[in-house]
């Protein structure tokens, strides 16, 4: 069980930094949704940020996962960092030049060709983020979460500061004093999203500066043989990564492509959907934190004996946590909704659907270890392509009639199918003894509790009744899980001491 404690420790470290960083970043959501004059402007931001992650996959081409895979092998310890970093640096220069030359095509694809400044700034963000990928991977692989946390949080605080400066301070200051120094660089006639993207670019630049120590340790030693092996390993991951990003973010673009109406109406719908998507914050943050700690951990565990037992235990704790998180968010939506502006509340119906979808995605990330360890990464590509097909089909046929609600159900169906296929395929190729019946029961019970609360709230208009019933239901579910899993929980760090008096001596 010590390996579980180690993962818990790493996940807490990376989790605190990642959750803090992502939560600080999510503070942009209320800042923007409450301050942007037009819902369509937030939709424009959703469009550009639906394209950036896909291009990030192309710019990094699976080398982060490949780095973890080969860094665990002693023969590559001295060459892998240099080889991976040099490769990313050269490819970033080439891809950035190619994207810059074709920026009009890029803008047309995402329906922002009327805003060339947004496109140009985004290209530089993509390039800088790609350059930081391997240095961040090195910090994780070497177990240096403090520096990782410091850089992540500092850079995002920089983003928040500059976004506030451009969106709140500059317009107010110019309105009070039209001759102000702010007018030398701030144009109130420029679309505000340009300044949001500029703040993001400053964040990416600060990140590179803070990683100077990692960049200074690069030596120009390129191992061509290792590079070829990494490319062979990572290429299927590019397909899986591209497809994964399409599943995660492309539905915003699909709304613009397939929803009838004016351009402004489409962007408004994207803005509403994008804002409500942010309310799945808790599950999304935990999944991100878990991945940061789990990926290097899983590969290191593979070198030991009986790693499958460890993977099964990890899955159990993961499902328990995200099931509780699902209830915490879905039952308290009347509180969470104030995180976004009232102009976006019409889309709150998508939140429970997206929460469940992200639960499926998190489980899929856990399951995906089978093809990464068995060097069958093409399996991941095929599974994700199935998800892409589901996403495209549902959105194509139902967006014209149901708008962003179709996007939410497409996400649910996509991640659900990927989770199921990965489980069935993985159990044949690399069997892991998951307690799948128990875990399925936990999730089903959580969903039934959600519907029970929905029934209570539909019969009562009293906010206090809604709140108290939500608290009781979440507490009841948590106690139910704690009673069943008390032996396992007693073995965990930090919280384990609270369960020792319940565990038997046999434990």
VEXDREN-2710 file (C-alpha; in Angstrom, 1 decimal):
% VEXDREN-2710
k/r/px/py/pz
1/UNK/0.0/0.0/0.0
2/UNK/3.1/2.3/0.3
3/UNK/2.9/2.8/-3.5
4/UNK/-0.6/4.2/-3.1
5/UNK/0.6/6.5/-0.3
6/UNK/3.3/7.7/-2.7
7/UNK/0.8/8.4/-5.4
8/UNK/-1.4/10.2/-2.9
9/UNK/1.5/12.3/-1.8
10/UNK/2.4/13.2/-5.4
11/UNK/-1.2/13.9/-6.3
12/UNK/-1.6/16.1/-3.3
13/UNK/1.5/18.1/-4.2
14/UNK/0.7/18.3/-7.9
15/UNK/-3.0/18.5/-7.0
16/UNK/-2.6/21.5/-4.8
17/UNK/-0.5/23.3/-7.4
18/UNK/-2.6/22.3/-10.3
19/UNK/-5.9/23.0/-8.5
20/UNK/-4.7/26.3/-7.2
21/UNK/-3.3/27.3/-10.6
22/UNK/-6.4/26.1/-12.5
23/UNK/-8.8/27.6/-9.9
24/UNK/-7.0/31.0/-10.1
25/UNK/-7.2/30.7/-13.9
26/UNK/-11.0/29.9/-13.6
27/UNK/-11.3/33.3/-11.8
28/UNK/-11.1/34.7/-15.3
29/UNK/-14.6/33.2/-15.9
30/UNK/-16.4/35.5/-13.4
31/UNK/-14.1/38.4/-14.3
32/UNK/-15.0/38.0/-18.0
33/UNK/-18.6/36.9/-17.9
34/UNK/-19.5/39.8/-15.5
35/UNK/-17.5/42.4/-17.4
36/UNK/-17.6/41.7/-21.1
37/UNK/-20.3/43.8/-22.7
38/UNK/-21.4/41.1/-25.1
39/UNK/-22.0/37.4/-24.6
40/UNK/-20.7/36.9/-28.1
41/UNK/-17.2/38.2/-27.1
42/UNK/-16.9/35.4/-24.6
43/UNK/-18.0/33.1/-27.4
44/UNK/-15.0/34.4/-29.5
45/UNK/-12.7/33.4/-26.6
46/UNK/-14.3/30.0/-26.5
47/UNK/-13.6/29.5/-30.2
48/UNK/-9.9/30.4/-30.0
49/UNK/-9.4/28.3/-26.9
50/UNK/-11.1/25.3/-28.7
51/UNK/-8.4/25.5/-31.4
52/UNK/-5.3/26.1/-29.2
53/UNK/-5.3/22.7/-27.4
54/UNK/-5.6/20.9/-30.7
55/UNK/-2.6/22.7/-32.1
56/UNK/-0.7/22.1/-28.8
57/UNK/-1.1/18.4/-29.5
58/UNK/0.5/18.8/-32.9
59/UNK/3.3/21.0/-31.6
60/UNK/4.2/18.5/-28.8
61/UNK/3.4/15.3/-30.8
62/UNK/3.1/13.0/-27.7
63/UNK/6.6/13.6/-26.5
64/UNK/5.6/14.3/-23.0
65/UNK/4.2/10.7/-22.5
66/UNK/7.2/9.3/-24.5
67/UNK/9.5/11.2/-22.2
68/UNK/8.0/9.5/-19.1
69/UNK/8.1/6.1/-20.9
70/UNK/11.8/6.2/-21.8
71/UNK/13.1/8.3/-18.8
72/UNK/12.3/5.3/-16.6
73/UNK/15.0/3.3/-18.5
74/UNK/18.5/3.7/-17.1
75/UNK/20.2/3.6/-20.5
76/UNK/18.4/6.8/-21.5
77/UNK/18.8/8.8/-18.3
78/UNK/21.6/11.0/-19.7
79/UNK/20.3/11.6/-23.2
80/UNK/16.5/11.8/-23.1
81/UNK/16.0/15.3/-21.9
82/UNK/18.4/16.8/-24.4
83/UNK/17.0/14.7/-27.3
84/UNK/13.4/15.5/-26.5
85/UNK/14.0/19.2/-25.9
86/UNK/16.0/19.8/-29.0
87/UNK/13.4/17.9/-31.1
88/UNK/10.6/20.1/-29.7
89/UNK/12.6/23.3/-30.2
90/UNK/13.3/22.6/-33.9
91/UNK/9.8/21.4/-34.7
92/UNK/8.3/24.4/-32.9
93/UNK/10.3/26.8/-35.1
94/UNK/9.1/25.0/-38.2
95/UNK/5.4/24.6/-37.2
96/UNK/5.2/28.2/-36.0
97/UNK/6.5/29.5/-39.3
98/UNK/4.0/27.2/-41.2
99/UNK/1.1/28.4/-39.0
100/UNK/2.1/32.1/-39.4
101/UNK/2.1/31.8/-43.2
102/UNK/-1.3/30.1/-43.2
103/UNK/-2.9/32.3/-40.4
104/UNK/-5.8/33.4/-42.7
105/UNK/-6.8/29.7/-43.3
106/UNK/-6.5/29.1/-39.5
107/UNK/-8.7/32.1/-38.8
108/UNK/-11.3/31.0/-41.4
109/UNK/-11.5/27.5/-39.9
110/UNK/-12.4/28.8/-36.5
111/UNK/-14.6/31.7/-37.8
112/UNK/-12.3/34.4/-36.5
113/UNK/-10.7/35.6/-39.8
114/UNK/-12.1/39.1/-39.0
115/UNK/-9.8/39.3/-36.0
116/UNK/-6.2/38.7/-37.2
117/UNK/-4.7/40.0/-34.0
118/UNK/-6.3/37.2/-32.0
119/UNK/-4.9/34.7/-34.4
120/UNK/-1.4/36.1/-34.4
121/UNK/-1.1/36.3/-30.6
122/UNK/-2.5/32.8/-30.3
123/UNK/0.2/31.4/-32.6
124/UNK/2.9/32.8/-30.3
125/UNK/1.1/31.3/-27.2
126/UNK/1.1/27.9/-28.9
127/UNK/4.8/28.1/-29.6
128/UNK/5.8/29.1/-26.1
129/UNK/3.6/26.5/-24.5
130/UNK/5.2/23.8/-26.7
131/UNK/8.7/24.9/-25.6
132/UNK/7.8/24.5/-21.9
133/UNK/6.4/21.0/-22.3
134/UNK/9.5/18.9/-21.7
135/UNK/11.0/21.1/-19.0
136/UNK/7.7/20.7/-17.1
137/UNK/7.8/17.0/-17.7
138/UNK/11.3/16.9/-16.3
139/UNK/10.2/18.5/-13.1
140/UNK/7.5/15.9/-12.7
141/UNK/9.8/13.0/-13.6
142/UNK/12.4/14.2/-11.1
143/UNK/9.8/14.6/-8.4
144/UNK/10.2/18.4/-8.0
145/UNK/6.6/19.5/-7.3
146/UNK/7.5/22.7/-5.4
147/UNK/9.2/24.3/-8.4
148/UNK/6.4/23.0/-10.7
149/UNK/3.8/24.5/-8.4
150/UNK/5.6/27.8/-8.1
151/UNK/6.0/28.3/-11.8
152/UNK/2.4/27.3/-12.6
153/UNK/0.8/29.5/-10.0
154/UNK/3.1/32.5/-10.6
155/UNK/2.4/32.5/-14.3
156/UNK/-1.3/32.2/-13.9
157/UNK/-1.4/35.0/-11.3
158/UNK/0.4/37.0/-14.0
159/UNK/-2.4/36.2/-16.4
160/UNK/-5.1/37.2/-13.9
161/UNK/-3.3/40.4/-13.2
162/UNK/-2.9/41.5/-16.8
163/UNK/-6.4/40.4/-17.7
164/UNK/-7.9/42.5/-14.9
165/UNK/-5.6/45.4/-16.0
166/UNK/-6.7/45.3/-19.6
167/UNK/-10.4/44.4/-19.0
168/UNK/-11.2/46.5/-15.9
169/UNK/-8.5/49.0/-15.1
170/UNK/-7.7/50.4/-18.6
171/UNK/-11.3/51.1/-19.8
172/UNK/-12.2/52.7/-16.4
173/UNK/-9.1/54.8/-16.3
174/UNK/-9.5/56.0/-19.9
175/UNK/-13.1/56.9/-19.2
176/UNK/-12.1/59.0/-16.3
177/UNK/-9.1/60.6/-18.0
178/UNK/-9.0/60.3/-21.8
179/UNK/-5.5/61.8/-21.9
180/UNK/-4.2/59.1/-19.5
181/UNK/-0.9/57.2/-20.1
182/UNK/-3.1/54.1/-20.6
183/UNK/-4.1/55.5/-24.0
184/UNK/-0.5/55.0/-25.3
185/UNK/-1.0/51.3/-25.6
186/UNK/-4.7/50.5/-25.0
187/UNK/-7.3/51.1/-27.7
188/UNK/-10.9/51.0/-26.4
189/UNK/-12.1/50.3/-30.0
190/UNK/-10.1/47.0/-30.1
191/UNK/-12.1/43.9/-29.3
192/UNK/-11.5/43.1/-25.6
193/UNK/-10.7/39.4/-26.4
194/UNK/-7.5/40.7/-28.1
195/UNK/-6.3/41.9/-24.7
196/UNK/-7.4/38.6/-23.0
197/UNK/-5.2/36.7/-25.4
198/UNK/-2.3/39.2/-24.9
199/UNK/-2.5/38.6/-21.1
200/UNK/-2.2/34.8/-21.9
201/UNK/0.8/35.5/-24.1
202/UNK/2.5/37.4/-21.3
203/UNK/1.8/34.4/-19.0
204/UNK/3.4/32.0/-21.5
205/UNK/6.5/34.3/-21.7
206/UNK/6.8/34.5/-17.9
207/UNK/6.6/30.7/-17.8
208/UNK/9.6/30.4/-20.2
209/UNK/11.6/32.9/-18.0
210/UNK/10.8/30.9/-14.8
211/UNK/12.0/27.7/-16.5
212/UNK/15.3/29.3/-17.4
213/UNK/17.1/26.9/-15.1
214/UNK/15.8/23.9/-16.9
215/UNK/16.6/25.4/-20.3
216/UNK/20.2/26.2/-19.1
217/UNK/20.8/22.5/-18.4
218/UNK/20.2/21.5/-22.0
219/UNK/23.3/20.1/-23.7
220/UNK/23.4/19.8/-27.5
221/UNK/23.6/16.0/-27.5
222/UNK/21.0/14.4/-29.7
223/UNK/20.5/10.7/-29.6
224/UNK/19.0/9.8/-33.1
225/UNK/18.3/6.2/-32.1
226/UNK/16.4/7.2/-29.0
227/UNK/14.5/9.9/-31.0
228/UNK/13.3/7.4/-33.5
229/UNK/12.0/5.1/-30.8
230/UNK/10.2/8.0/-29.1
231/UNK/8.6/9.0/-32.4
232/UNK/7.4/5.5/-33.1
233/UNK/6.0/5.3/-29.6
234/UNK/4.4/8.8/-29.7
235/UNK/2.9/9.0/-33.1
236/UNK/-0.2/7.0/-32.3
237/UNK/-0.5/9.3/-29.2
238/UNK/-0.7/12.3/-31.5
239/UNK/-3.8/10.7/-33.2
240/UNK/-5.3/9.9/-29.8
241/UNK/-4.4/13.4/-28.5
242/UNK/-5.8/15.2/-31.5
243/UNK/-9.0/13.1/-31.3
244/UNK/-9.1/13.7/-27.6
245/UNK/-8.9/17.5/-28.0
246/UNK/-11.6/17.3/-30.7
247/UNK/-13.8/15.5/-28.3
248/UNK/-13.1/18.0/-25.5
249/UNK/-13.1/21.4/-27.3
250/UNK/-14.3/21.0/-30.9
251/UNK/-18.0/21.2/-30.0
252/UNK/-17.6/25.0/-29.7
253/UNK/-16.5/25.1/-33.4
254/UNK/-19.3/22.7/-34.4
255/UNK/-21.8/25.1/-32.8
256/UNK/-20.6/27.9/-35.1
257/UNK/-20.5/25.6/-38.1
258/UNK/-23.9/23.9/-37.8
259/UNK/-26.1/26.1/-35.7
260/UNK/-28.6/28.2/-37.8
261/UNK/-28.6/31.9/-37.3
262/UNK/-26.4/35.0/-37.4
263/UNK/-22.8/35.0/-36.5
264/UNK/-23.5/37.0/-33.3
265/UNK/-26.2/34.5/-32.2
266/UNK/-23.8/31.6/-32.8
267/UNK/-21.1/33.2/-30.8
268/UNK/-23.6/34.0/-28.0
269/UNK/-24.5/30.3/-27.8
270/UNK/-20.8/29.3/-27.7
271/UNK/-20.3/31.8/-24.9
272/UNK/-23.2/30.4/-22.8
273/UNK/-22.0/26.8/-23.4
274/UNK/-18.4/27.7/-22.7
275/UNK/-19.3/29.5/-19.4
276/UNK/-21.5/26.7/-18.1
277/UNK/-18.8/24.1/-19.1
278/UNK/-16.6/25.9/-16.5
279/UNK/-18.9/24.7/-13.7
280/UNK/-17.5/21.2/-14.0
281/UNK/-14.4/22.8/-12.4
282/UNK/-14.0/20.5/-9.4
283/UNK/-14.0/17.2/-11.4
284/UNK/-11.9/18.7/-14.1
285/UNK/-9.3/20.0/-11.7
286/UNK/-9.1/16.8/-9.8
287/UNK/-8.6/14.8/-13.0
288/UNK/-5.9/17.2/-14.1
289/UNK/-4.1/17.0/-10.8
290/UNK/-4.4/13.2/-10.8
291/UNK/-2.9/12.9/-14.3
292/UNK/0.1/15.0/-13.3
293/UNK/0.9/12.7/-10.5
294/UNK/-0.3/9.4/-11.9
295/UNK/1.4/9.2/-15.3
296/UNK/5.0/9.1/-14.1
297/UNK/3.8/7.0/-11.1
298/UNK/2.2/4.4/-13.3
299/UNK/5.3/3.9/-15.5
300/UNK/7.5/3.5/-12.4
301/UNK/5.1/1.0/-10.8
302/UNK/5.3/-1.1/-14.0
303/UNK/8.9/-2.0/-13.2
304/UNK/7.8/-3.6/-9.9
305/UNK/5.9/-6.8/-9.0
306/UNK/2.1/-7.0/-9.4
307/UNK/1.5/-3.4/-10.5
308/UNK/-2.1/-4.4/-11.6
309/UNK/-3.2/-4.6/-8.0
310/UNK/-2.0/-1.0/-7.4
311/UNK/-3.7/0.2/-10.5
312/UNK/-7.0/-1.4/-9.4
313/UNK/-6.8/0.3/-6.0
314/UNK/-6.0/3.6/-7.6
315/UNK/-9.1/3.3/-9.8
316/UNK/-11.2/2.6/-6.7
317/UNK/-10.1/5.7/-4.9
318/UNK/-10.5/7.8/-8.0
319/UNK/-14.1/6.7/-8.7
320/UNK/-15.0/7.4/-5.0
321/UNK/-13.6/10.9/-5.1
322/UNK/-15.1/11.9/-8.4
323/UNK/-18.5/10.5/-7.4
324/UNK/-18.5/12.7/-4.3
325/UNK/-17.4/15.6/-6.4
326/UNK/-20.2/15.0/-8.9
327/UNK/-22.7/15.4/-6.1
328/UNK/-21.0/18.4/-4.5
329/UNK/-21.3/20.3/-7.8
330/UNK/-24.6/19.0/-9.2
331/UNK/-26.5/19.4/-6.0
332/UNK/-25.2/22.9/-5.3
333/UNK/-25.7/24.4/-8.8
334/UNK/-27.8/27.3/-7.3
335/UNK/-24.6/28.4/-5.5
336/UNK/-22.1/27.5/-8.2
337/UNK/-24.0/29.4/-10.8
338/UNK/-23.0/32.7/-9.3
339/UNK/-19.5/31.9/-10.5
340/UNK/-20.6/33.0/-14.0
341/UNK/-22.7/36.0/-15.0
342/UNK/-26.5/35.9/-15.1
343/UNK/-26.5/36.3/-18.9
344/UNK/-25.1/32.7/-19.1
345/UNK/-27.5/30.9/-16.6
346/UNK/-29.8/29.8/-19.4
347/UNK/-27.3/27.0/-20.1
348/UNK/-27.1/25.5/-16.6
349/UNK/-29.0/22.4/-17.7
350/UNK/-25.8/21.1/-19.4
351/UNK/-23.8/21.1/-16.2
352/UNK/-24.9/17.6/-14.7
353/UNK/-24.5/16.0/-18.1
354/UNK/-21.0/17.4/-18.5
355/UNK/-20.1/16.4/-15.0
356/UNK/-21.0/12.8/-15.8
357/UNK/-19.1/13.0/-19.1
358/UNK/-16.0/14.2/-17.3
359/UNK/-16.3/11.4/-14.8
360/UNK/-16.2/9.0/-17.7
361/UNK/-13.2/10.8/-19.1
362/UNK/-11.3/10.5/-15.8
363/UNK/-12.0/6.8/-15.6
364/UNK/-10.8/6.5/-19.2
365/UNK/-7.5/8.1/-18.3
366/UNK/-7.1/5.5/-15.6
367/UNK/-7.9/2.7/-18.0
368/UNK/-5.6/3.9/-20.7
369/UNK/-2.5/2.7/-18.8
370/UNK/-2.9/-0.7/-20.4
371/UNK/-2.1/0.4/-23.9
372/UNK/0.7/2.8/-22.8
373/UNK/2.5/0.1/-20.8
374/UNK/2.0/-2.6/-23.4
375/UNK/3.3/-0.3/-26.2
376/UNK/-0.1/-0.6/-28.0
377/UNK/-0.6/3.1/-28.2
378/UNK/-2.4/2.7/-31.5
379/UNK/-5.2/1.2/-29.5
380/UNK/-5.6/4.5/-27.8
381/UNK/-5.8/6.2/-31.1
382/UNK/-8.6/3.9/-32.4
383/UNK/-10.6/4.3/-29.2
384/UNK/-10.4/8.0/-29.3
385/UNK/-11.3/8.0/-33.0
386/UNK/-14.5/6.2/-32.1
387/UNK/-15.2/9.0/-29.6
388/UNK/-14.6/11.5/-32.4
389/UNK/-17.1/9.7/-34.6
390/UNK/-19.7/9.8/-31.9
391/UNK/-19.0/13.5/-31.2
392/UNK/-19.4/14.4/-34.9
393/UNK/-22.5/12.3/-35.6
394/UNK/-24.5/13.5/-32.6
395/UNK/-23.5/17.2/-33.0
396/UNK/-24.1/17.2/-36.8
397/UNK/-27.6/15.8/-36.5
398/UNK/-28.8/17.5/-33.3
399/UNK/-27.0/20.9/-33.0
400/UNK/-29.4/22.5/-35.6
401/UNK/-32.3/21.7/-33.3
402/UNK/-30.9/21.5/-29.8
403/UNK/-27.9/23.9/-29.9
404/UNK/-25.4/23.4/-27.1
405/UNK/-27.6/20.8/-25.3
406/UNK/-26.6/18.5/-28.2
407/UNK/-23.0/19.2/-27.5
408/UNK/-23.3/18.2/-23.9
409/UNK/-25.0/14.9/-24.7
410/UNK/-22.4/14.3/-27.5
411/UNK/-19.7/14.7/-24.9
412/UNK/-21.4/12.3/-22.5
413/UNK/-21.9/9.7/-25.2
414/UNK/-18.3/10.2/-26.5
415/UNK/-16.5/9.7/-23.2
416/UNK/-18.9/6.9/-22.1
417/UNK/-18.2/4.9/-25.2
418/UNK/-14.4/5.5/-24.9
419/UNK/-14.5/4.4/-21.3
420/UNK/-16.4/1.2/-22.1
421/UNK/-14.3/0.2/-25.1
422/UNK/-11.1/0.8/-23.2
423/UNK/-12.2/-1.3/-20.3
424/UNK/-13.4/-4.3/-22.4
425/UNK/-10.3/-4.2/-24.7
426/UNK/-7.9/-3.6/-21.9
427/UNK/-9.1/-6.5/-19.8
428/UNK/-8.2/-8.8/-22.7
429/UNK/-4.8/-7.3/-23.5
430/UNK/-3.6/-6.3/-20.0
431/UNK/-5.9/-7.6/-17.3
432/UNK/-6.3/-5.4/-14.2
433/UNK/-8.6/-6.7/-11.4
434/UNK/-10.8/-3.6/-11.1
435/UNK/-13.8/-3.9/-8.7
436/UNK/-15.9/-2.8/-11.6
437/UNK/-19.3/-4.0/-10.2
438/UNK/-18.8/-2.1/-6.9
439/UNK/-17.5/1.0/-8.7
440/UNK/-20.4/1.0/-11.1
441/UNK/-22.8/0.8/-8.2
442/UNK/-21.2/3.8/-6.5
443/UNK/-21.7/5.9/-9.7
444/UNK/-25.3/4.7/-10.2
445/UNK/-26.1/5.5/-6.6
446/UNK/-24.6/9.0/-7.0
447/UNK/-26.8/9.6/-10.1
448/UNK/-29.9/8.3/-8.3
449/UNK/-29.2/10.7/-5.4
450/UNK/-29.0/13.6/-8.0
451/UNK/-32.4/12.7/-9.3
452/UNK/-33.8/12.4/-5.8
453/UNK/-32.6/15.9/-5.0
454/UNK/-34.0/17.1/-8.3
455/UNK/-37.4/15.7/-7.3
456/UNK/-37.2/17.4/-3.9
457/UNK/-36.3/20.8/-5.4
458/UNK/-39.1/20.5/-8.0
459/UNK/-41.6/20.1/-5.1
460/UNK/-40.2/23.0/-3.1
461/UNK/-39.4/26.6/-3.8
462/UNK/-37.6/27.0/-0.5
463/UNK/-33.9/27.7/-1.0
464/UNK/-33.1/26.5/2.5
465/UNK/-34.9/23.2/2.0
466/UNK/-32.9/22.7/-1.2
467/UNK/-29.6/23.5/0.5
468/UNK/-30.2/21.3/3.6
469/UNK/-31.4/18.4/1.5
470/UNK/-28.2/18.7/-0.7
471/UNK/-26.0/18.8/2.4
472/UNK/-27.7/15.7/3.9
473/UNK/-27.6/13.7/0.7
474/UNK/-23.9/14.5/0.1
475/UNK/-23.1/13.7/3.8
476/UNK/-25.1/10.5/3.6
477/UNK/-23.4/9.3/0.5
478/UNK/-20.0/10.1/1.9
479/UNK/-20.7/8.1/5.1
480/UNK/-22.1/5.2/3.1
481/UNK/-18.8/5.1/1.1
482/UNK/-16.7/5.5/4.3
483/UNK/-18.5/2.6/6.0
484/UNK/-17.9/0.2/3.0
485/UNK/-14.4/1.2/2.3
486/UNK/-13.1/1.8/5.9
487/UNK/-10.4/-0.8/5.6
488/UNK/-8.9/0.8/2.5
489/UNK/-9.4/4.4/3.8
490/UNK/-7.5/3.5/7.0
491/UNK/-4.4/2.8/4.9
492/UNK/-4.3/6.3/3.3
493/UNK/-2.0/9.1/4.4
494/UNK/-3.5/12.1/6.4
495/UNK/-7.1/10.9/6.5
496/UNK/-6.3/7.2/7.4
497/UNK/-5.9/8.0/11.1
498/UNK/-9.6/8.8/11.2
499/UNK/-10.6/5.3/10.1
500/UNK/-8.1/3.2/12.2
501/UNK/-10.5/2.8/15.1
502/UNK/-13.1/1.4/12.6
503/UNK/-10.7/-1.1/11.0
504/UNK/-10.2/-4.6/12.3
505/UNK/-6.7/-5.9/13.5
506/UNK/-6.6/-8.0/10.3
507/UNK/-6.2/-4.7/8.3
END
